């Protein structure tokens, strides 16, 4: 058995370079709830089909679930 780790797609949450601790807490909530803004590259889709992946596991965060489905 082989295990491959694939990073999720880019989050649909703009970066915030300077935030107070209170603002950061709100931004982190938005970051965790964000979906993805891109699709997996064609090269990844081709590789996944060629390897015959049978199972995909992800965290329950929306962006992770959306990436796994994509």
N, C-alpha and C positions, 0 to 999 in steps of 0.2 A: 504494500500500500504506500502511496505517496501523498503527501500533504503539500499543497501549494497555497501560499498566502498572496492574495491580490488586494490591493488597496482600493477603497471605494472611490467613486467619482468625486469631482470637485463639489464642495457644498454650495448650495444656493444661499450664501450668507456673506455679505461683503466684509473684507478684513477691516479691523478697526485698530489703527496703530497706537492710539493714545486714549485710554479710558480710565476713569476712576474705579475703585474697587466695586462700588455700587453699580456702575454702568457695566463693568465686566461681567458681573453676575447675570444681568439681563441679556448681554450679548451671548454668553455661554448657553443660556436657555434657548435662544434663537438658533445658535449653531447646532446644538443637539437635535433640535426639531426640524432642521433644514433637510430638504431633499437634495438631489444632485442636479447639476446644470448641464452635464454632458453625458454621452453614451460611451460604452467601452470602445476602445479602438478596434478596427477591423482585424488587426493582427491578433488581438486577444481572443476575439470571437473564433477566428480560424484555429488558433491553438487549442481552445477549449473543445471544439468539435473534433479535432484530430486526436486528442487524448482520451476521448470517451468519458468525460467526467460523469460520475453517477450521483454524486451528492454535493450540495453546496450548503455551507453553514455560515451564518452571519449573526452579528449582534441584533438586538431589537430596535436599534436606533433607525429612524426613518431612512436616512441616507444609506445605511448599510443594507437594509432590506431592499430598497429601490435599486441599489447597485447589483445585488445578487439576482434580482429579477431580470435586470437588463442583460 
